[in-house]
Amino acid sequence: MCMEEMLSLYDYLGKAAGRELGAAVNEFAKLNKTPVTIKEVSNPKYKGKIMMYPKSFLDEYFNNTKLIRQKKQYYYFRGEWILLPYYFIY
């Protein structure tokens, strides 16, 4: 059985995502029942737990068309528009 590559937001984006974006991605993963793993990290800038997501989920999350209506963020994911609970512009 082949496991899908799991990446942190830092690994995927090449920079720190920040608390707000991290919370939005995590909430979207929960809404879509996307499997996540937790990894403990320690480096000069951060020590603690980070979330790891399937690469295909992150590709879909960051590459889909964004639709902003009434200062709310929508994403088209797996065939439907979903309103994210956090407003941000990436």
N, C-alpha and C positions, 0 to 999 in steps of 0.2 A: 504494500500500500504506500502511495506517494503522499507525503505531507506537503501542504502548500507553504510557501515561504511566508514567514511572519515577520513583520517589520514594525519598529516604533515610528512615531511621527517624525522624530529627529532623523532616523535613517532614511525615511522616505523623502522628506523635504530637504534634507541637507542642512537644516538649521533648527533651532528650538522653535516649537510650534506655539508655545505660550499656553497659559491656563485656559483662556476662553476658547480657543480653537480646539484644544485637547478635549475640553468638556463637550463641545458640539459634536466632534467626531465620535466620542464615546457614547453619547446619547443616541446618535444615529445608528451606531452599531447595535445598541440595545433594541431600538425600534425595529431593526431588520433581523434580529436574532442571529447576528454575526458572531461566530466564536472568536473570543479574544483570550490571550494569555497575559500573565503578569510576570515581569522580570525585575529583579532587584539590580540596581546599578549604583556605582559609586565613582565619581570623578571630581575634579576640582570645582566644577560649576553646579553639580547636582548630585544628591545622594537620596535614594528612595526607590519607590516602585514606579514602573512605567508600564503602559499598556502596549501590547503587541497585537497587530491586526493582520489579517490575510492581505497579501499584496493586491490581489484582485479586488478586494473591497476598497482599498485606498485608491487604486486606479479609477474605479467607478465613482468614488466620492469626489475626487479632485478633478476629474476630467469631464464630468457631466455639465450640461448647460445649467447655469444658475438663472432663476427667475425671481426677481425681487418685486414684491407687491406690498404696498402699504407698510414699508419698512420691516418686512418679515422675509426670511430667507427660505426659499423653496428649492428642493433638489428633485430631479427626476431619477428615480432609482427603482430598478427591477419592475419597470412598466407603470409606475405611478408617481404623481407629484406628492411629495411629503414636506410638510412644514417643519422646519427645525425649531426647537424651543429657544435657541440662542440666535440673536442677530449678529452677524459679522460679515465683513467683506474680505475675502482672502485675496 
